[in-house]
């Protein structure tokens, strides 16, 4: 049997960076290979973060390459694939960037080896993230209450698996609430009792016990985790949200990626000068099409050279969004975008009746994007 490989992808964002630190500190028994997939178009702050992580983790972060830069006429992954696609820029409806520069090099590097991939989706997020279609790759989510992926839960909680789950719970618990647990286990999933309800009921009763039973079931399958003699994460019952992520980064000395830190801007509204703050809400290429317009303004003012570089790609009818960067950079558009952003953020403060922090703005922006880029 092939040795089980443990990998963790570092995107340059806060969550994957914090997860790498968390795994190295909390689960040193697991020999994790940390990797990144460089597009050649990342922010300087992203490369700085990866360099800091190299020191803190005590091992080098491997680069999973999507091209042979030496023999590519373009010299970097993004321009290589852009040429291959005839200058057609990636977009929300055609995300070739994610597939070609992130997912394909990852799956090529893994090959057919049984592999556990650790994913930095937080406990305060409601999304699944990237799940490989390759059966030899299993995703684990250490920050969540439910560390298992959707495909595992669907099979484990299947009505046809009730007898197995019941017997394993009976073997592994001395808990006084076993009758309540078995009541949840025995109730079939239906239109009135959904998989999510059953999952939450079992997790709320005893997370570690639930994980132990899932682990025993996995041993009857071909999932990589089931091939392990032991797995320390089944004793994990922590649920980590955004505040915990920032604390991990601060305590480690790596710090928060610099592009998250708010920078003050001025905007005139009804003849009065107002002071707002902007920052970038995600990792990824400096010209990522998922950016909000205020983030494009941030790029224009904080990295004017990169903004100009992004403009170069807008030709022959292709642009990063509905309006071109040439139009967006005009002073009247910059002022209008800042005004809209300032009003929206202050409206949110009034609705919440509490101060809206820059962390809140990051959370608000996380709904869109490619999981493999932004985790």
C-alpha positions in Angstrom: 0.0 0.0 0.0 1.3 3.5 -0.9 2.1 5.8 2.0 -0.6 8.3 2.8 0.4 11.8 1.7 -0.7 14.9 3.7 -0.8 18.2 1.9 -1.9 21.8 2.6 -2.1 24.4 -0.1 -1.1 28.0 0.8 -2.8 30.6 -1.3 -1.3 33.7 0.3 -4.5 34.4 2.2 -5.1 34.5 5.9 -7.0 31.2 6.3 -4.5 28.9 4.6 -1.6 30.6 6.3 -3.3 30.2 9.7 -4.1 26.6 9.0 -0.5 25.8 8.1 0.6 27.3 11.4 -2.2 25.5 13.3 -1.3 22.1 11.8 2.4 22.5 12.6 1.6 23.5 16.2 -1.4 21.4 17.1 -0.7 18.3 15.0 3.0 17.9 14.7 2.5 14.1 14.5 1.2 14.7 10.9 3.9 15.1 8.3 2.3 17.8 6.2 3.7 18.9 2.9 3.0 22.6 2.4 2.7 23.8 -1.2 1.7 26.8 -3.2 0.8 27.3 -6.9 2.3 30.5 -8.2 0.5 32.3 -11.1 3.3 34.7 -11.6 0.9 37.6 -10.9 0.6 37.6 -7.2 0.9 40.7 -5.0 4.3 41.4 -3.4 2.5 41.1 0.0 1.6 37.5 -1.0 5.2 36.5 -1.6 6.2 38.2 1.6 3.7 36.1 3.6 5.0 32.9 2.0 8.6 33.8 2.9 7.6 34.4 6.5 5.7 31.1 6.7 8.8 29.3 5.4 10.6 30.4 8.6 7.8 29.7 11.0 6.9 26.3 9.7 10.5 25.1 9.7 10.2 23.6 6.3 10.1 24.9 2.8 6.8 25.5 1.0 6.9 23.5 -2.2 6.0 25.1 -5.5 3.6 23.0 -7.6 4.4 24.2 -11.1 1.8 24.5 -13.8 4.3 25.2 -16.6 8.0 24.9 -17.4 8.9 28.6 -17.1 12.3 28.1 -18.7 11.0 26.7 -21.9 7.8 28.8 -22.1 8.0 31.8 -24.4 5.9 33.7 -21.9 8.0 33.0 -18.9 5.2 32.9 -16.3 2.0 30.7 -15.9 -0.6 33.4 -16.4 0.8 34.8 -19.6 1.5 31.2 -20.9 -2.2 30.2 -20.5 -3.5 33.5 -21.6 -1.7 33.0 -24.9 -3.0 29.4 -25.1 -6.6 30.8 -24.7 -6.0 33.4 -27.5 -6.0 36.4 -25.1 -9.4 35.5 -23.6 -9.3 36.8 -20.1 -10.6 34.7 -17.3 -13.9 35.7 -15.7 -16.5 34.4 -13.3 -18.1 32.4 -16.1 -14.8 31.1 -17.5 -12.4 30.5 -14.6 -9.6 28.9 -16.6 -7.1 30.5 -14.3 -8.1 28.4 -11.3 -8.2 25.1 -13.3 -5.0 25.6 -15.2 -2.8 27.3 -12.5 -4.1 25.8 -9.3 -6.1 22.6 -9.6 -4.3 20.9 -12.5 -0.8 21.3 -11.0 -2.1 20.1 -7.7 -3.7 16.9 -9.1 -0.8 16.3 -11.4 1.6 16.5 -8.4 -0.5 14.2 -6.3 -1.0 11.6 -9.1 -2.6 8.4 -7.8 -1.1 8.5 -4.3 -3.7 8.3 -1.5 -3.7 11.9 -0.2 -5.3 13.9 2.6 -5.7 17.6 1.7 -6.2 20.0 4.6 -8.4 23.0 3.7 -8.6 26.3 5.6 -12.4 27.0 5.5 -13.3 28.5 8.9 -15.9 27.5 11.3 -17.9 30.7 10.7 -18.2 30.1 6.9 -21.0 28.3 5.2 -19.3 26.7 2.2 -17.7 23.4 1.2 -14.7 24.5 -0.8 -12.9 22.5 -3.5 -13.4 18.8 -3.4 -11.3 16.8 -5.9 -13.1 14.4 -8.1 -10.1 12.0 -7.8 -11.0 9.2 -5.4 -7.5 9.1 -3.9 -7.7 12.7 -2.6 -9.7 13.3 0.6 -10.4 16.8 2.0 -10.3 17.6 5.7 -11.4 20.9 7.3 -9.7 21.3 10.7 -11.2 24.7 11.5 -14.8 23.5 11.3 -17.0 21.6 13.8 -17.5 19.1 11.0 -14.1 18.2 9.7 -15.4 15.8 7.0 -16.3 16.7 3.4 -19.9 16.5 2.0 -19.3 13.3 0.1 -18.1 11.5 3.3 -21.1 12.7 5.3 -23.6 11.8 2.6 -22.4 8.2 2.5 -21.8 7.9 6.3 -25.3 9.1 7.2 -27.0 7.2 4.4 -30.1 5.4 5.6 -28.5 2.1 4.4 -25.7 2.7 6.8 -27.8 3.2 10.0 -27.1 -0.3 11.4 -23.3 0.2 11.1 -23.4 3.6 12.7 -25.6 2.4 15.5 -23.2 -0.6 16.3 -20.1 1.7 16.3 -21.7 4.2 18.6 -22.6 1.4 21.0 -19.0 0.1 20.9 -17.3 3.5 21.5 -19.4 5.3 24.1 -20.0 5.0 27.8 -21.9 8.2 27.7 -25.0 8.6 29.7 -26.8 10.1 26.7 -26.4 7.1 24.4 -30.1 6.7 24.2 -30.5 10.2 22.8 -27.6 9.6 20.4 -29.2 6.4 19.1 -32.5 8.1 18.7 -30.8 10.5 16.3 -28.9 7.6 14.6 -32.0 5.5 14.1 -34.2 8.3 12.6 -33.9 7.9 8.8 -33.2 11.0 6.6 -36.3 12.2 5.0 -38.0 15.4 3.7 -38.8 16.2 7.3 -35.5 15.2 8.8 -32.7 16.3 6.6 -29.1 15.1 6.4 -28.0 18.5 7.8 -30.3 18.2 10.8 -29.1 14.7 11.6 -25.5 15.8 11.2 -25.9 18.8 13.5 -27.7 16.7 16.1 -24.9 14.2 16.3 -22.2 16.9 16.3 -24.0 18.9 19.0 -24.2 15.7 21.2 -20.5 14.8 21.0 -18.1 15.9 18.3 -15.2 13.7 19.3 -17.4 10.6 19.5 -18.9 11.4 16.1 -15.4 11.7 14.6 -14.4 8.4 16.1 -17.4 6.6 14.6 -16.8 8.2 11.2 -13.1 7.1 11.4 -14.2 3.5 12.0 -16.5 3.7 9.0 -13.8 5.1 6.8 -11.7 2.0 7.6 -14.3 0.0 5.6 -13.8 2.3 2.5 -11.0 3.3 0.2 -10.8 6.9 1.6 -7.2 7.8 2.5 -8.0 8.6 6.1 -9.4 5.1 6.5 -5.9 3.7 5.6 -4.4 5.3 8.7 -3.8 3.5 11.9 -4.6 6.7 13.8 -5.7 10.2 13.0 -5.2 12.9 15.7 -7.8 15.2 14.1 -10.6 13.0 15.3 -10.0 14.4 18.8 -10.4 17.9 17.4 -13.4 19.8 18.7 -12.3 23.4 18.1 -14.3 25.7 15.9 -12.2 28.6 14.7 -13.7 31.8 13.2 -12.0 34.9 11.8 -10.9 36.3 15.2 -9.0 33.1 16.0 -7.4 33.1 12.5 -6.0 36.6 13.1 -4.8 35.6 16.6 -2.9 32.6 15.2 -1.2 34.8 12.6 -0.4 37.5 15.2 0.9 35.1 17.8 3.1 33.3 15.4 4.9 36.4 14.3 3.8 35.9 10.7 1.2 38.6 11.0 -1.8 39.5 9.0 -1.2 39.7 5.2 -0.4 43.4 4.6 -3.1 43.8 1.9 -5.8 43.2 4.5 -4.8 46.2 6.7 -7.1 49.2 6.2 -5.7 52.3 4.6 -7.5 55.7 5.0 -8.8 57.5 2.0 -10.6 60.9 1.7 -13.7 61.6 -0.3 -15.9 64.7 -0.6 -19.6 64.1 0.1 -22.0 67.1 -0.1 -19.1 69.5 0.3 -17.7 67.8 3.4 -14.5 65.7 3.4 -15.1 62.3 4.8 -12.5 59.7 5.9 -13.1 56.0 5.0 -10.8 53.0 4.8 -10.2 50.4 2.1 -8.1 47.3 1.8 -8.0 44.1 -0.2 -10.4 41.4 0.9 -8.8 38.3 -0.6 -5.6 36.7 -1.9 -5.2 35.9 -5.6 -3.8 37.6 -8.6 -3.5 41.4 -8.4 -6.0 41.7 -11.3 -8.5 39.1 -9.9 -11.9 39.8 -11.6 -13.6 39.0 -8.3 -12.3 42.2 -6.8 -14.8 44.9 -5.8 -14.4 48.3 -7.5 -13.1 49.8 -4.3 -10.4 47.1 -4.4 -9.4 48.2 -7.9 -9.2 51.8 -6.5 -7.0 50.4 -3.7 -4.7 48.8 -6.4 -4.6 52.0 -8.4 -3.5 54.1 -5.4 -1.4 51.6 -3.5 0.2 49.7 -6.5 -0.1 52.0 -9.5 2.4 49.9 -11.4 0.3 46.8 -11.0 -2.8 48.7 -12.0 -1.1 49.8 -15.2 0.0 46.2 -15.8 -3.6 45.0 -15.4 -4.7 47.6 -17.9 -2.4 46.2 -20.5 -4.4 43.0 -20.7 -7.6 44.9 -21.6 -7.5 44.9 -25.3 -9.4 43.5 -28.3 -12.7 43.8 -26.5 -11.6 42.0 -23.3 -11.8 43.6 -19.9 -11.7 42.5 -16.3 -15.3 43.7 -15.6 -18.1 45.6 -17.2 -16.2 48.9 -17.3 -12.6 49.1 -18.4 -9.7 50.0 -16.0 -9.1 53.0 -18.3 -12.5 54.4 -17.4 -12.3 53.3 -13.7 -9.0 55.2 -13.1 -10.6 58.6 -14.1 -10.7 60.9 -11.0 -14.5 61.3 -11.2 -15.0 57.5 -11.2 -12.5 57.0 -8.3 -14.4 59.7 -6.3 -17.7 58.1 -7.1 -16.6 54.6 -6.1 -15.1 55.9 -2.8 -18.4 57.8 -2.2 -20.5 54.7 -2.8 -18.2 52.6 -0.6 -18.2 55.1 2.3 -22.0 55.5 2.2 -22.5 51.7 2.1 -20.1 51.0 4.9 -21.7 53.6 7.1 -25.2 52.3 6.2 -24.0 48.9 7.4 -22.8 50.4 10.7 -26.2 51.9 11.3 -28.0 48.7 10.5 -25.8 46.7 12.9 -25.9 49.5 15.5 -22.3 48.7 16.1 -19.0 49.7 14.5 -18.3 47.9 11.3 -14.6 46.8 11.4 -12.3 46.0 8.5 -12.7 42.3 9.5 -16.4 42.7 8.9 -15.7 44.0 5.4 -13.5 41.0 4.6 -16.3 38.7 5.8 -18.8 40.5 3.6 -16.6 40.0 0.6 -15.9 36.3 1.0 -19.1 35.0 -0.6 -17.7 35.1 -4.1 -14.5 33.6 -5.5 -12.7 30.4 -6.2 -12.2 28.4 -3.1 -8.9 27.0 -4.3 -7.5 30.6 -4.6 -8.9 32.2 -1.5 -8.8 29.7 1.3 
